[in-house]
Amino acid sequence: MLLESSSPANRARLLSVAAPHASSWLSVVPSPGLGLHLESNEFQMAIRWRLGLDTSGRSMCPFCPDTALDPLGHHAVTCRHGGDVVTRHNRLRDEVFDLCRRAHLSVSVERGHGLTRDLAHTRPADILIAGWDRGKPAALDLTITSPLCSVILGESCYQAGAAALAAETRKLHSNGPKCQELGWSCIPLAVETYGNWGKQAHDTFSRLASFLAIHQSSPKAVVVAEIYGRLNVVLVRSIARAILARELPPS
């Protein structure tokens, strides 16, 4: 009933937040020492944004003076100015890298630049894992996408995960040939802004959890929850900060 009466953007939001593991950050025990916490204003904004409450303050984006902030926070979350998008990507990348390192995998970051003949200016691997796929290295390529983007909204308002699937497809198309030339497997890790990860990410995290479970002597299900919880805390915190950075200062 709620879906049927909602706008396309709100339907896309509801489908995304209801996806498996998208709400995992809410179950994480706050730990400033581990970086697994949100400040009170960040948590309040994250909840408002997740519930679809107005986060715009009816103001203009301070980084894009001709662009009004929308109630669902789509512009604030995807704005290319102010550095939030790059910071969000890099912090998630570093979190995945740390999980791989804790699993005792041989990993490195930002690999591939200058190694291909025709595509020397690109880096197909945010994270490179040695010997991941039947002895072949795997290039993990992280991408964050919004289900509210106009190019995918027509699908994401009816199909949960449509934005993540489209992002996976784009990454495979752009980086697959580069990885093939280098003898690497290409694995896109796509996540929607509301915390819904794509299928290839789910498969990768399941295997990563198996390694971590052995080294931590923990049940795999516990480790899986830890992986999604840690990653989505980082994701949601960065989104809350991006929205807060575009609020009007108190008068």
Salt bridges, closest charged atoms under 4 A:
GLU39 OE2 - HIS37 NE2 3.69
GLU42 OE2 - ARG241 NE 2.70
ASP84 OD2 - ARG246 NH1 2.86
ASP94 OD1 - ARG93 NH2 2.91
GLU95 OE2 - ARG230 NH2 2.30
ASP98 OD1 - ARG101 NH2 2.31
ASP98 OD2 - ARG230 NH2 3.01
GLU110 OE2 - ARG93 NH1 2.73
GLU110 OE1 - ARG123 NE 2.96
ASP126 OD2 - HIS89 NE2 3.09
ASP133 OD1 - ARG134 NE 3.13
ASP141 OD2 - LYS171 NZ 3.37
GLU181 OE2 - ARG117 NH1 3.58
ASP203 OD2 - LYS199 NZ 2.74
GLU226 OE2 - ARG102 NH2 2.87
GLU226 OE2 - ARG230 NH1 4.00
